[in-house]
Amino acid sequence: MLMSIRHVKKEFKGMPVLRDVNMDIDKGDVVVILGPSGSGKTTFLRCLNFLERADGGEMELDGKLIALDHASSHEIADVRKKTAFVFQNYNLFANKTVLENVTLGLTAGRGISKQEADERAREALRKVGMLERADAYPAQLSGGQQQRVGIARAIAVRPDVILFDEPTSALDPELVGDVLRVMKSLADEGTTMIVVTHEMRFAKSVASHVIFMADGVIVEEGSAEAIFENPKEERTKQFLHQLLCEAVAS
């Protein structure tokens, strides 16, 4: 077991956002988390990387048990060395080139030499089809290209698991495919990923495990086939029907 998460809880201003969420991830898993807005998906993901501090729960990562509500700065740094986060809105530095955006986390964040960082960054950019734009600045790129740079930044640190927070939600529809193809290629290589998304086609074809969340709890989980073809819970059925209607309408 690469990662085991137990009893995660989080409140905002007294309102529960996560209520006793539990999850297990094996090496090479692609776990897709579905759910309506406000279900707690993004908050859960951010708690795993300590971008938000959970109010309770624990995570065992690579054999080390960490209390999510009172982890030390050393423990948080250790988790962040083993995980990478891909944001909805890219979070690239506007004043740095594509190459510099990828190398910065390696040199400044992990103490890797400039030469090794450059080699790792170029290899990551090659994987996402952005090596030829290494000297460009974010403003010169489309949203899809910027997101592929964000994924390259995550790949370059060679994490145990990559956390994706709705990586295509800010993209124009015609740009979504390029990003999903990159993610599928990573899955095919055995990259461990936890992905919050509404992209049903991606989930069906790539996910090893699908989780449906609503109101801060896991309502239903199982294989992609089980969730999409034979959901048990009425709340899951309603959500998937709504997604299907939106897909047809678009």
Backbone as CSV, one residue per row, in Angstrom:
resi,resn,N_x,N_y,N_z,CA_x,CA_y,CA_z,C_x,C_y,C_z
1,MET,0.842,-1.195,0.000,0.000,0.000,0.000,0.884,1.255,0.000
2,LEU,0.762,2.075,-1.019,1.566,3.292,-1.092,1.047,4.361,-0.136
3,MET,-0.275,4.546,-0.117,-0.870,5.610,0.685,-2.181,5.107,1.294
4,SER,-2.339,5.319,2.591,-3.568,4.965,3.279,-4.045,6.186,4.057
5,ILE,-5.280,6.589,3.808,-5.822,7.818,4.399,-7.016,7.435,5.262
6,ARG,-7.048,7.925,6.500,-8.079,7.518,7.434,-8.706,8.712,8.160
7,HIS,-10.029,8.710,8.191,-10.838,9.582,9.056,-10.550,11.077,8.867
8,VAL,-10.422,11.496,7.607,-10.122,12.908,7.327,-11.370,13.769,7.569
9,LYS,-11.176,14.825,8.345,-12.268,15.745,8.650,-11.789,17.176,8.434
10,LYS,-12.704,18.022,7.968,-12.378,19.433,7.767,-13.639,20.266,7.856
11,GLU,-13.552,21.372,8.589,-14.664,22.320,8.678,-14.195,23.692,8.230
12,PHE,-15.110,24.461,7.666,-14.888,25.874,7.383,-15.976,26.665,8.087
13,LYS,-15.563,27.496,9.037,-16.500,28.327,9.796,-17.633,27.493,10.401
14,GLY,-17.249,26.359,10.968,-18.215,25.504,11.641,-19.024,24.600,10.740
15,MET,-18.843,24.734,9.422,-19.581,23.899,8.475,-18.690,22.731,8.031
16,PRO,-19.138,21.496,8.223,-18.318,20.352,7.822,-18.191,20.243,6.305
17,VAL,-16.974,20.121,5.838,-16.692,19.971,4.411,-16.244,18.543,4.105
18,LEU,-15.500,17.950,5.029,-15.096,16.554,4.921,-15.501,15.838,6.197
19,ARG,-16.149,14.676,6.042,-16.645,13.942,7.201,-16.138,12.496,7.137
20,ASP,-15.064,12.227,7.823,-14.573,10.860,7.977,-14.310,10.190,6.624
21,VAL,-13.434,10.798,5.821,-13.098,10.267,4.494,-11.922,9.299,4.617
22,ASN,-12.067,8.136,4.001,-11.042,7.091,4.035,-10.717,6.639,2.610
23,MET,-9.438,6.344,2.367,-9.041,5.968,1.011,-7.707,5.215,1.052
24,ASP,-7.562,4.211,0.185,-6.304,3.480,0.032,-5.840,3.584,-1.410
25,ILE,-4.542,3.810,-1.605,-3.971,3.927,-2.939,-2.758,3.016,-3.034
26,ASP,-2.765,2.141,-4.017,-1.609,1.293,-4.304,-0.738,1.939,-5.374
27,LYS,0.505,1.542,-5.410,1.423,2.053,-6.437,0.868,1.730,-7.817
28,GLY,0.830,2.738,-8.689,0.327,2.566,-10.046,-1.161,2.798,-10.204
29,ASP,-1.862,3.018,-9.103,-3.304,3.299,-9.175,-3.570,4.652,-9.832
30,VAL,-4.681,4.719,-10.549,-5.231,5.998,-11.002,-6.617,6.104,-10.367
31,VAL,-6.690,6.883,-9.292,-7.937,7.051,-8.556,-8.601,8.341,-9.028
32,VAL,-9.800,8.210,-9.564,-10.555,9.373,-10.029,-11.660,9.676,-9.025
33,ILE,-11.716,10.941,-8.587,-12.739,11.372,-7.638,-13.740,12.254,-8.372
34,LEU,-14.985,11.823,-8.380,-16.082,12.563,-8.992,-16.981,13.127,-7.901
35,GLY,-17.755,14.142,-8.271,-18.722,14.675,-7.319,-19.138,16.077,-7.699
36,PRO,-20.290,16.519,-7.222,-20.763,17.866,-7.527,-19.920,18.929,-6.844
37,SER,-20.058,20.162,-7.293,-19.367,21.277,-6.639,-19.780,21.332,-5.173
38,GLY,-18.791,21.574,-4.312,-19.080,21.653,-2.884,-19.082,20.322,-2.171
39,SER,-18.696,19.258,-2.878,-18.718,17.931,-2.254,-17.494,17.655,-1.394
40,GLY,-16.458,18.516,-1.499,-15.257,18.340,-0.696,-14.072,17.742,-1.438
41,LYS,-14.208,17.521,-2.743,-13.159,16.855,-3.525,-11.838,17.626,-3.474
42,THR,-11.895,18.898,-3.824,-10.678,19.699,-3.872,-10.099,19.897,-2.478
43,THR,-10.934,20.123,-1.498,-10.453,20.269,-0.127,-9.719,19.018,0.327
44,PHE,-10.270,17.861,0.002,-9.616,16.597,0.356,-8.227,16.516,-0.272
45,LEU,-8.139,16.821,-1.549,-6.864,16.765,-2.251,-5.857,17.728,-1.622
46,ARG,-6.305,18.933,-1.310,-5.421,19.935,-0.721,-4.959,19.541,0.682
47,CYS,-5.798,18.837,1.414,-5.397,18.363,2.743,-4.271,17.335,2.644
48,LEU,-4.273,16.532,1.582,-3.237,15.512,1.424,-1.864,16.129,1.190
49,ASN,-1.828,17.322,0.612,-0.571,18.008,0.315,-0.301,19.156,1.284
50,PHE,-1.168,19.294,2.307,-1.070,20.336,3.327,-1.192,21.743,2.770
51,LEU,-1.880,21.865,1.631,-2.279,23.196,1.173,-3.451,23.691,2.022
52,GLU,-4.170,22.755,2.623,-5.145,23.023,3.685,-4.778,22.116,4.854
53,ARG,-5.017,22.591,6.057,-4.768,21.771,7.238,-6.064,21.098,7.661
54,ALA,-6.107,19.773,7.617,-7.290,19.031,8.043,-7.506,19.216,9.546
55,ASP,-8.735,19.046,9.974,-9.060,19.137,11.402,-8.907,17.797,12.104
56,GLY,-8.735,16.734,11.341,-8.554,15.406,11.919,-8.221,14.414,10.834
57,GLY,-7.693,13.283,11.245,-7.355,12.236,10.291,-5.869,11.979,10.218
58,GLU,-5.500,10.916,9.547,-4.093,10.562,9.414,-3.835,9.960,8.041
59,MET,-2.579,10.033,7.646,-2.165,9.499,6.352,-0.884,8.710,6.536
60,GLU,-0.897,7.504,6.027,0.330,6.718,5.977,0.841,6.746,4.553
61,LEU,2.041,7.280,4.378,2.640,7.419,3.048,4.019,6.792,3.064
62,ASP,4.198,5.799,2.207,5.489,5.117,2.107,5.954,4.615,3.480
63,GLY,4.994,4.087,4.251,5.328,3.476,5.544,5.412,4.424,6.720
64,LYS,5.214,5.725,6.493,5.283,6.701,7.580,3.893,7.235,7.892
65,LEU,3.514,7.204,9.185,2.199,7.649,9.623,2.262,9.115,10.049
66,ILE,1.350,9.917,9.495,1.362,11.366,9.738,-0.029,11.814,10.154
67,ALA,-0.116,12.547,11.244,-1.384,13.129,11.683,-1.648,14.380,10.859
68,LEU,-2.752,14.406,10.129,-3.013,15.511,9.212,-3.313,16.821,9.937
69,ASP,-3.797,16.753,11.169,-4.165,17.980,11.878,-3.004,18.604,12.644
70,HIS,-1.962,17.844,12.944,-0.831,18.469,13.650,0.522,17.911,13.200
71,ALA,0.656,17.744,11.906,1.943,17.321,11.350,2.980,18.415,11.551
72,SER,4.215,18.004,11.783,5.308,18.959,11.945,5.738,19.512,10.593
73,SER,6.489,20.597,10.615,6.988,21.187,9.365,7.887,20.200,8.629
74,HIS,8.630,19.399,9.377,9.493,18.389,8.758,8.652,17.319,8.062
75,GLU,7.565,16.883,8.717,6.694,15.877,8.115,6.002,16.426,6.871
76,ILE,5.579,17.687,6.928,4.929,18.306,5.765,5.909,18.382,4.593
77,ALA,7.139,18.795,4.882,8.154,18.873,3.829,8.408,17.498,3.213
78,ASP,8.403,16.462,4.043,8.633,15.104,3.563,7.501,14.651,2.641
79,VAL,6.246,14.960,3.025,5.097,14.619,2.183,5.187,15.337,0.848
80,ARG,5.543,16.610,0.879,5.611,17.391,-0.356,6.739,16.939,-1.270
81,LYS,7.768,16.293,-0.710,8.820,15.729,-1.553,8.339,14.482,-2.284
82,LYS,7.333,13.831,-1.718,6.841,12.574,-2.284,5.574,12.753,-3.111
83,THR,5.043,13.963,-3.125,3.824,14.238,-3.885,4.041,15.470,-4.762
84,ALA,3.202,15.602,-5.774,3.209,16.806,-6.619,1.761,17.181,-6.889
85,PHE,1.512,18.472,-7.039,0.142,18.980,-7.183,0.019,19.718,-8.510
86,VAL,-0.997,19.339,-9.287,-1.300,20.041,-10.544,-2.599,20.812,-10.325
87,PHE,-2.515,22.143,-10.453,-3.617,23.035,-10.103,-4.569,23.260,-11.282
88,GLN,-5.770,23.735,-10.961,-6.744,24.085,-11.996,-6.209,25.176,-12.910
89,ASN,-5.567,26.176,-12.317,-5.201,27.383,-13.070,-3.700,27.531,-13.275
90,TYR,-3.010,26.398,-13.412,-1.621,26.315,-13.864,-0.613,26.792,-12.820
91,ASN,-0.816,28.004,-12.234,0.099,28.543,-11.218,1.544,28.627,-11.706
92,LEU,1.721,29.076,-12.951,3.065,29.291,-13.478,3.534,30.703,-13.139
93,PHE,4.852,30.872,-13.041,5.427,32.200,-12.815,5.492,32.944,-14.151
94,ALA,4.789,34.068,-14.244,4.663,34.789,-15.512,6.001,35.344,-16.009
95,ASN,6.914,35.635,-15.081,8.186,36.267,-15.462,9.300,35.254,-15.713
96,LYS,8.941,33.966,-15.747,9.949,32.941,-15.985,9.566,32.114,-17.205
97,THR,10.564,31.622,-17.910,10.304,30.808,-19.091,9.709,29.460,-18.690
98,VAL,9.255,28.735,-19.679,8.745,27.381,-19.437,9.795,26.532,-18.727
99,LEU,11.021,26.548,-19.235,12.087,25.752,-18.624,12.340,26.186,-17.183
100,GLU,12.390,27.486,-16.957,12.635,27.993,-15.601,11.508,27.627,-14.645
101,ASN,10.265,27.612,-15.139,9.139,27.223,-14.301,9.276,25.784,-13.815
102,VAL,9.849,24.939,-14.648,9.999,23.531,-14.269,11.232,23.314,-13.392
103,THR,12.317,24.020,-13.687,13.551,23.798,-12.922,13.518,24.441,-11.541
104,LEU,12.730,25.479,-11.360,12.753,26.229,-10.097,12.451,25.343,-8.892
105,GLY,11.426,24.494,-9.010,11.081,23.625,-7.886,12.158,22.601,-7.582
106,LEU,12.991,22.302,-8.572,14.066,21.331,-8.382,15.281,21.961,-7.710
107,THR,15.644,23.143,-8.163,16.843,23.794,-7.611,16.547,24.466,-6.275
108,ALA,15.497,25.279,-6.234,15.179,26.020,-5.010,14.474,25.136,-3.981
109,GLY,13.584,24.254,-4.454,12.789,23.458,-3.529,13.455,22.175,-3.070
110,ARG,14.358,21.615,-3.897,14.918,20.301,-3.574,16.432,20.245,-3.603
111,GLY,17.068,21.385,-3.865,18.520,21.448,-3.799,19.238,20.672,-4.876
112,ILE,18.557,20.438,-5.997,19.165,19.699,-7.111,20.042,20.655,-7.918
113,SER,21.151,20.155,-8.422,22.068,21.009,-9.179,21.381,21.545,-10.426
114,LYS,21.853,22.697,-10.894,21.246,23.326,-12.064,21.321,22.409,-13.287
115,GLN,22.448,21.704,-13.447,22.610,20.828,-14.605,21.611,19.676,-14.568
116,GLU,21.489,19.018,-13.411,20.542,17.904,-13.309,19.103,18.396,-13.449
117,ALA,18.813,19.564,-12.839,17.464,20.128,-12.946,17.113,20.410,-14.402
118,ASP,18.075,20.937,-15.140,17.846,21.231,-16.555,17.564,19.954,-17.338
119,GLU,18.315,18.900,-17.059,18.116,17.622,-17.764,16.752,17.025,-17.434
120,ARG,16.391,17.060,-16.146,15.112,16.488,-15.733,13.939,17.306,-16.288
121,ALA,14.101,18.623,-16.298,13.034,19.490,-16.809,12.825,19.267,-18.301
122,ARG,13.906,19.165,-19.050,13.779,18.955,-20.496,13.137,17.598,-20.808
123,GLU,13.481,16.578,-20.025,12.874,15.266,-20.228,11.378,15.318,-19.919
124,ALA,11.011,16.030,-18.842,9.591,16.161,-18.489,8.832,16.948,-19.555
125,LEU,9.426,18.001,-20.063,8.789,18.798,-21.117,8.641,17.985,-22.404
126,ARG,9.624,17.139,-22.683,9.514,16.268,-23.861,8.320,15.325,-23.720
127,LYS,8.117,14.806,-22.511,7.011,13.871,-22.280,5.653,14.512,-22.531
128,VAL,5.536,15.800,-22.235,4.239,16.469,-22.395,4.154,17.249,-23.703
129,GLY,5.143,17.086,-24.567,5.110,17.734,-25.880,5.361,19.226,-25.848
130,MET,6.148,19.696,-24.864,6.384,21.132,-24.738,7.866,21.514,-24.784
131,LEU,8.711,20.589,-25.144,10.145,20.892,-25.140,10.491,22.003,-26.123
132,GLU,9.809,22.039,-27.266,10.123,23.071,-28.262,9.727,24.470,-27.800
133,ARG,8.938,24.565,-26.736,8.546,25.875,-26.195,9.271,26.189,-24.894
134,ALA,10.408,25.561,-24.669,11.133,25.705,-23.401,11.507,27.149,-23.094
135,ASP,11.750,27.955,-24.121,12.189,29.339,-23.910,11.033,30.336,-23.952
136,ALA,9.810,29.836,-24.130,8.644,30.729,-24.162,8.221,31.100,-22.747
137,TYR,7.457,32.196,-22.663,6.876,32.622,-21.386,5.398,32.227,-21.349
138,PRO,4.835,32.050,-20.137,3.441,31.603,-20.039,2.451,32.407,-20.869
139,ALA,2.655,33.717,-20.963,1.724,34.556,-21.719,1.712,34.223,-23.213
140,GLN,2.752,33.548,-23.677,2.843,33.174,-25.088,2.216,31.808,-25.371
141,LEU,1.663,31.179,-24.346,1.117,29.826,-24.474,-0.393,29.825,-24.328
142,SER,-1.037,28.826,-24.925,-2.463,28.611,-24.696,-2.656,28.026,-23.297
143,GLY,-3.898,27.997,-22.844,-4.187,27.416,-21.552,-3.782,25.946,-21.481
144,GLY,-4.051,25.215,-22.551,-3.684,23.804,-22.582,-2.173,23.601,-22.514
145,GLN,-1.428,24.463,-23.197,0.027,24.378,-23.150,0.547,24.711,-21.755
146,GLN,-0.053,25.731,-21.127,0.357,26.073,-19.763,0.094,24.911,-18.809
147,GLN,-1.043,24.236,-18.983,-1.336,23.119,-18.092,-0.369,21.963,-18.323
148,ARG,0.044,21.768,-19.568,1.022,20.715,-19.837,2.368,21.048,-19.182
149,VAL,2.709,22.331,-19.128,3.915,22.745,-18.393,3.734,22.456,-16.899
150,GLY,2.524,22.717,-16.386,2.250,22.406,-14.985,2.421,20.917,-14.697
151,ILE,2.003,20.081,-15.635,2.177,18.636,-15.466,3.660,18.267,-15.548
152,ALA,4.389,18.904,-16.473,5.833,18.658,-16.569,6.526,19.014,-15.260
153,ARG,6.117,20.101,-14.650,6.694,20.513,-13.362,6.471,19.421,-12.307
154,ALA,5.285,18.803,-12.341,4.989,17.723,-11.397,5.812,16.471,-11.701
155,ILE,5.930,16.128,-12.978,6.695,14.940,-13.367,8.161,15.074,-12.968
156,ALA,8.712,16.272,-13.146,10.152,16.488,-12.976,10.644,16.186,-11.572
157,VAL,9.784,16.355,-10.572,10.222,16.095,-9.191,10.180,14.608,-8.855
158,ARG,9.673,13.796,-9.786,9.630,12.340,-9.639,8.935,11.930,-8.333
159,PRO,7.683,12.345,-8.166,6.976,12.057,-6.918,6.440,10.631,-6.884
160,ASP,6.063,10.197,-5.690,5.398,8.897,-5.562,3.977,8.966,-6.099
161,VAL,3.340,10.111,-5.956,1.957,10.280,-6.407,1.745,11.716,-6.874
162,ILE,0.987,11.883,-7.966,0.631,13.217,-8.459,-0.846,13.458,-8.176
163,LEU,-1.143,14.611,-7.600,-2.504,15.012,-7.280,-2.969,16.022,-8.317
164,PHE,-4.053,15.714,-9.020,-4.586,16.597,-10.064,-5.920,17.183,-9.598
165,ASP,-5.990,18.503,-9.508,-7.232,19.162,-9.092,-7.950,19.743,-10.307
166,GLU,-8.870,18.984,-10.873,-9.643,19.402,-12.045,-8.744,20.073,-13.081
167,PRO,-7.776,19.355,-13.606,-6.748,19.955,-14.465,-7.251,20.507,-15.785
168,THR,-8.468,20.150,-16.197,-8.985,20.658,-17.476,-10.137,21.642,-17.305
169,SER,-10.508,21.963,-16.059,-11.724,22.760,-15.837,-11.599,24.196,-16.340
170,ALA,-10.369,24.725,-16.411,-10.178,26.110,-16.846,-9.884,26.216,-18.342
171,LEU,-9.933,25.085,-19.059,-9.541,25.071,-20.464,-10.736,25.175,-21.398
172,ASP,-10.510,25.789,-22.556,-11.508,25.736,-23.619,-11.647,24.282,-24.068
173,PRO,-12.845,23.879,-24.488,-13.086,22.464,-24.820,-12.097,21.871,-25.818
174,GLU,-11.665,22.671,-26.797,-10.783,22.114,-27.817,-9.368,21.856,-27.301
175,LEU,-9.042,22.356,-26.102,-7.709,22.174,-25.535,-7.656,21.031,-24.530
176,VAL,-8.811,20.533,-24.140,-8.884,19.515,-23.094,-8.202,18.222,-23.520
177,GLY,-8.410,17.825,-24.773,-7.899,16.550,-25.254,-6.401,16.398,-25.107
178,ASP,-5.631,17.460,-25.405,-4.174,17.379,-25.315,-3.728,17.069,-23.890
179,VAL,-4.360,17.718,-22.921,-3.997,17.503,-21.515,-4.366,16.088,-21.080
180,LEU,-5.553,15.626,-21.462,-5.977,14.282,-21.082,-5.095,13.208,-21.719
181,ARG,-4.631,13.459,-22.931,-3.732,12.490,-23.575,-2.419,12.378,-22.812
182,VAL,-1.911,13.510,-22.334,-0.685,13.481,-21.521,-0.919,12.682,-20.246
183,MET,-2.062,12.920,-19.593,-2.372,12.208,-18.354,-2.539,10.714,-18.605
184,LYS,-3.149,10.363,-19.733,-3.324,8.942,-20.060,-1.972,8.278,-20.291
185,SER,-1.064,8.985,-20.941,0.263,8.409,-21.183,0.998,8.192,-19.858
186,LEU,0.808,9.100,-18.903,1.417,8.925,-17.578,0.834,7.697,-16.890
187,ALA,-0.485,7.532,-17.002,-1.132,6.360,-16.409,-0.602,5.075,-17.039
188,ASP,-0.419,5.094,-18.352,0.093,3.919,-19.060,1.515,3.562,-18.606
189,GLU,2.259,4.572,-18.149,3.620,4.345,-17.654,3.649,3.868,-16.206
190,GLY,2.462,3.822,-15.562,2.397,3.362,-14.178,2.489,4.454,-13.141
191,THR,2.294,5.702,-13.544,2.324,6.812,-12.596,1.111,6.742,-11.667
192,THR,1.349,6.862,-10.380,0.262,6.866,-9.399,-0.367,8.247,-9.376
193,MET,-1.698,8.307,-9.535,-2.376,9.589,-9.621,-3.691,9.557,-8.854
194,ILE,-4.004,10.679,-8.224,-5.339,10.920,-7.684,-5.879,12.125,-8.444
195,VAL,-6.991,11.937,-9.143,-7.474,12.943,-10.077,-8.903,13.362,-9.726
196,VAL,-9.085,14.630,-9.413,-10.427,15.201,-9.280,-10.814,15.738,-10.652
197,THR,-11.895,15.226,-11.216,-12.284,15.629,-12.572,-13.752,15.339,-12.822
198,HIS,-14.302,15.994,-13.867,-15.629,15.675,-14.369,-15.551,14.995,-15.730
199,GLU,-14.330,14.678,-16.173,-14.146,14.090,-17.488,-14.468,12.600,-17.442
200,MET,-15.722,12.260,-17.778,-16.184,10.882,-17.673,-15.426,9.945,-18.610
201,ARG,-15.138,10.401,-19.815,-14.454,9.529,-20.780,-13.064,9.154,-20.281
202,PHE,-12.375,10.127,-19.720,-11.058,9.861,-19.143,-11.176,8.864,-17.989
203,ALA,-12.135,9.112,-17.100,-12.318,8.220,-15.948,-12.624,6.796,-16.386
204,LYS,-13.494,6.668,-17.379,-13.868,5.329,-17.851,-12.675,4.568,-18.432
205,SER,-11.832,5.270,-19.168,-10.764,4.590,-19.910,-9.479,4.423,-19.105
206,VAL,-9.275,5.247,-18.074,-7.976,5.277,-17.395,-8.049,4.855,-15.928
207,ALA,-9.137,5.177,-15.237,-9.197,4.981,-13.787,-9.138,3.508,-13.398
208,SER,-8.316,3.201,-12.421,-8.329,1.872,-11.814,-9.365,1.811,-10.700
209,HIS,-9.731,2.980,-10.175,-10.696,3.051,-9.080,-11.406,4.398,-9.177
210,VAL,-12.724,4.390,-9.037,-13.517,5.615,-9.103,-14.232,5.820,-7.775
211,ILE,-14.181,7.055,-7.290,-14.831,7.423,-6.032,-15.817,8.540,-6.304
212,PHE,-17.024,8.392,-5.815,-18.023,9.445,-5.935,-18.257,10.056,-4.554
213,MET,-18.024,11.377,-4.460,-18.200,12.104,-3.210,-19.369,13.066,-3.301
214,ALA,-20.055,13.243,-2.192,-21.108,14.256,-2.071,-21.240,14.624,-0.601
215,ASP,-21.412,15.919,-0.351,-21.618,16.409,1.018,-20.528,15.957,1.980
216,GLY,-19.293,15.904,1.475,-18.156,15.635,2.346,-17.910,14.186,2.692
217,VAL,-18.647,13.267,2.059,-18.434,11.838,2.332,-18.289,11.077,1.027
218,ILE,-17.698,9.886,1.104,-17.653,8.995,-0.046,-18.968,8.235,-0.094
219,VAL,-19.742,8.502,-1.129,-21.056,7.866,-1.281,-20.922,6.470,-1.862
220,GLU,-20.003,6.334,-2.825,-19.851,5.053,-3.516,-18.472,4.995,-4.160
221,GLU,-17.906,3.800,-4.225,-16.618,3.632,-4.892,-16.523,2.230,-5.471
222,GLY,-15.670,2.103,-6.481,-15.481,0.810,-7.122,-14.708,0.980,-8.410
223,SER,-14.676,-0.057,-9.223,-14.017,0.035,-10.519,-14.776,1.003,-11.415
224,ALA,-14.119,1.463,-12.466,-14.788,2.366,-13.407,-16.019,1.690,-13.999
225,GLU,-15.895,0.420,-14.330,-17.024,-0.306,-14.910,-18.192,-0.363,-13.929
226,ALA,-17.898,-0.657,-12.656,-18.961,-0.769,-11.658,-19.676,0.556,-11.444
227,ILE,-18.914,1.632,-11.349,-19.521,2.944,-11.055,-20.299,3.465,-12.253
228,PHE,-19.734,3.350,-13.440,-20.389,3.944,-14.610,-21.481,3.055,-15.212
229,GLU,-21.304,1.756,-15.107,-22.273,0.853,-15.732,-23.334,0.346,-14.762
230,ASN,-22.997,0.276,-13.485,-23.953,-0.293,-12.529,-23.842,0.365,-11.157
231,PRO,-24.057,1.689,-11.087,-23.983,2.354,-9.781,-25.098,1.873,-8.856
232,LYS,-24.788,1.757,-7.567,-25.754,1.237,-6.605,-26.563,2.350,-5.936
233,GLU,-25.912,3.477,-5.680,-26.537,4.535,-4.890,-27.312,5.511,-5.784
234,GLU,-28.463,5.927,-5.321,-29.304,6.836,-6.093,-28.600,8.162,-6.346
235,ARG,-27.860,8.630,-5.362,-27.138,9.912,-5.521,-26.101,9.804,-6.638
236,THR,-25.447,8.679,-6.741,-24.475,8.457,-7.821,-25.179,8.451,-9.168
237,LYS,-26.303,7.745,-9.242,-27.055,7.672,-10.497,-27.487,9.057,-10.961
238,GLN,-27.960,9.887,-10.045,-28.405,11.241,-10.387,-27.246,12.067,-10.934
239,PHE,-26.101,11.979,-10.284,-24.937,12.758,-10.713,-24.463,12.336,-12.097
240,LEU,-24.357,11.033,-12.334,-23.895,10.540,-13.634,-24.883,10.892,-14.732
241,HIS,-26.158,10.840,-14.427,-27.176,11.225,-15.412,-27.028,12.703,-15.781
242,GLN,-26.780,13.534,-14.792,-26.603,14.965,-15.049,-25.353,15.211,-15.909
243,LEU,-24.269,14.513,-15.593,-23.051,14.654,-16.388,-23.290,14.234,-17.839
244,LEU,-24.010,13.141,-18.011,-24.305,12.652,-19.354,-25.144,13.648,-20.141
245,CYS,-26.120,14.244,-19.481,-26.968,15.253,-20.142,-26.144,16.476,-20.546
246,GLU,-25.244,16.888,-19.678,-24.382,18.048,-19.987,-23.466,17.737,-21.156
247,ALA,-22.953,16.511,-21.205,-22.064,16.113,-22.301,-22.800,16.099,-23.625
248,VAL,-24.030,15.603,-23.618,-24.835,15.572,-24.834,-25.184,16.987,-25.298
249,ALA,-25.503,17.849,-24.333,-25.879,19.231,-24.656,-24.708,20.010,-25.259
250,SER,-23.509,19.681,-24.818,-22.334,20.414,-25.306,-21.856,19.852,-26.642
